[in-house]
């Protein structure tokens, strides 16, 4: 089932989306682009200097994190294979209303192509960015690749409890490379406990505006 979320402006001028079923916001009301850059690009992708990075995202959602990663790859000569899972895909016909390319300053055709790409197959969006998005729940995802970097961008643990469980994190941990790291906006105690129980080494970092902390979890102790 495709959904059409409500679009709301955030404090940095970029949009967050409101899920029509759960009522949850996809991004921080204190700045959608600001939060994504801080949490997933600066604290995550910017740590990698090798030419090939395998990324997994929990919750393809608005496609903002994928867009920022694609643009980073182009600017830093990285080759990215981007795996993502989404249980509620967004109708591609409403994507132009999000306005991310205008805020970021990039070609809107690229952003639209991320949403137009077919599900459950690998597609070359650019010569440096391969997208493999799966239309399924994280509970049913096979974790059938090896991931260097994980963007854990699920809805909050209070409303999406199973998505932050030790069981899911353990399956993920087993699918990550030795240099693997996970970054997430959420720093709740139950999340740190679940990550540690799955085998991760967990640290807190300063959070994006409106959030005191975020989490980085690594396969090997730093």
Secondary structure, DSSP 8 states (H G I E B T S, - for coil): --B--EEEE-TTS-EEEE-TTT--BSS-TT-HHHHHIIIIIITTGGG--SSEEEEEEE--TTSHHHHHHHHHHHHHT-EEEEEEEESS-B-GGGGGGG-HHHHHTS-HHHHHHHHHS-SSEEEEEETTEEEEEEES-GGG----S-EEEEEE--S-TTT-GGGGSHHHHHHHHTTEEEEEEEEES---HHHHHHHHHHT-EEEEEE-STT-SEEEEEESS--
